[in-house]
Amino acid sequence: MNLYEFFNHKSYKSFKTPDDRIGENKYYQMQLWNNLKCNKISIRDAENIRYQEKDLIAFLIKYNDCINPDVVVQRDDKKRRAIFLT
């Protein structure tokens, strides 16, 4: 699964539990751990990712740094998109 498929796949769901609490399906964390492994990323790193743009971008930056430390990351704050350049 590539990153485009990952972010367009239903990897995160919140739902109402029988006792009226909000539950979460955090399958996306397992997907990130299984697909983006490197020696600088621990299972705990993946388990602590919230399904929020800031956390996901930070994780991807850490992964890019792990596989290619020469990657230059540029962030366009006006559009709130991350651009990864090599």
Phi and psi in degrees as a GROMACS rama.xvg file:
@    title "Ramachandran Plot"
@    xaxis  label "Phi"
@    yaxis  label "Psi"
@TYPE xy
-85.7311  172.987  ASN-2
-63.8618  -35.388  LEU-3
-60.9173  -46.9009  TYR-4
-63.7068  -39.4137  GLU-5
-58.3708  -49.4361  PHE-6
-77.1758  -13.4719  PHE-7
-101.69  0.75727  ASN-8
-93.1968  149.273  HIS-9
-77.3119  76.8063  LYS-10
-92.3166  -14.7729  SER-11
-133.319  132.945  TYR-12
-142.29  139.958  LYS-13
-110.581  152.547  SER-14
-153.932  162.675  PHE-15
-93.0884  128.579  LYS-16
-83.2431  164.361  THR-17
-57.4017  -26.3519  PRO-18
-96.4199  25.9933  ASP-19
63.564  26.8488  ASP-20
-100.759  167.328  ARG-21
-95.7039  121.559  ILE-22
-104.055  163.654  GLY-23
-134.268  138.991  GLU-24
-97.5256  113.97  ASN-25
-105.47  40.6815  LYS-26
-59.0666  -30.3402  TYR-27
-58.5545  -33.9816  TYR-28
-64.1226  -42.4454  GLN-29
-65.9539  -38.8613  MET-30
-63.5866  -43.6803  GLN-31
-62.9343  -45.4643  LEU-32
-61.0691  -44.7341  TRP-33
-70.8886  -30.6147  ASN-34
-101.384  -17.3688  ASN-35
-129.509  59.5868  LEU-36
-89.2942  143.674  LYS-37
-160.177  170.289  CYS-38
-71.2413  -13.6939  ASN-39
-96.1885  -2.62527  LYS-40
-115.931  124.237  ILE-41
-99.4702  165.018  SER-42
-59.2415  -34.905  ILE-43
-63.6132  -36.8106  ARG-44
-57.7458  -46.0793  ASP-45
-67.5915  -39.0981  ALA-46
-67.3591  -24.7039  GLU-47
-90.3674  -1.16164  ASN-48
-75.6635  125.198  ILE-49
-88.971  154.217  ARG-50
-81.4709  64.6302  TYR-51
-131.713  148.908  GLN-52
-52.9333  -45.8688  GLU-53
-59.3454  -46.1787  LYS-54
-67.6538  -42.5398  ASP-55
-65.4217  -41.7144  LEU-56
-64.7168  -43.6153  ILE-57
-60.2249  -40.7  ALA-58
-64.7088  -43.5595  PHE-59
-66.6522  -35.7609  LEU-60
-64.7205  -43.5528  ILE-61
-62.1529  -40.9359  LYS-62
-64.4205  -46.5149  TYR-63
-60.4084  -40.285  ASN-64
-64.2613  -34.2771  ASP-65
-70.1343  -45.4358  CYS-66
-82.9024  -23.8937  ILE-67
-153.701  90.9752  ASN-68
-61.6553  -13.6342  PRO-69
-86.5488  2.87426  ASP-70
-67.0892  136.23  VAL-71
-103.451  126.319  VAL-72
-106.895  126.497  VAL-73
-122.947  132.256  GLN-74
-113.89  129.542  ARG-75
-97.0163  96.2399  ASP-76
-69.5504  -21.4048  ASP-77
-67.3829  -41.1346  LYS-78
-99.9382  -5.65282  LYS-79
55.8552  46.1245  ARG-80
-121.597  146.46  ARG-81
-98.9966  138.515  ALA-82
-119.564  124.696  ILE-83
-105.238  120.14  PHE-84
-117.08  144.062  LEU-85
